Amino acid sequence: MAEELIEFKRTGEVLMRLAEEVRMGYIKNLVRSGHPTYFGTGRLTDTITANVTVDGHSFSATLRMNKYWEYLEEGTGPARGRDKYWPNSSAIAKWVEIKPVIPRPDSNKKIPTPKQLTFLISRKIHDKGIKGTHDLERAKEEVIPHYYALIEEALTEDIGDYLWKMIAW
């Protein structure tokens, strides 16, 4: 019966502001790092959503987004052996088309076709990997410490409201 009285409404609101601020900071960092925001089926920045779960037992603030964010965040090492990771060529072809990537002439002064450019980019990622820029981690480090006191205050108010309900009961 007591669990039904406590709502953690203020805590949920503070966590939602925190998640939204991390989301916006992440987008800003992606742009600052020069990452392509188009890839595969959608634009990464358009797929990032903030979610908060408050159920009285646990609290969580999460971001959901296209899966390839992990490659931008952590990077990839060079592939080892023939069967190791090759990037998704259809996604890279779409990126080449949308970005647009301006090809450079080769040593024979020929400009690669979009298909050739897709292969060249895929091979470079396969051979050299991609360096991660940790844009999400930086956004979290910039935002979360400012919310410790706000979360504590919201929890105190929510628990205070609960105690007043219990006393009045």
Buried (B, 14 or more C-beta within 10 A) or exposed (E): EEEEBBBBEBBBBBBBBBBBBBBBBBBBBBEEEEBBBBBBEEBBBEBBEBEBEBEBEEBEBEBEBBEBBEBBBBEBEEBEEEEEBEBBBEBBBBBBEEEEBEBEEEEEEEEBEEEEBBBBBBEEBBEEBBEBBBBBBBBBEBBBEEBEEBBEEBBEBBEEBBEEBEEEE
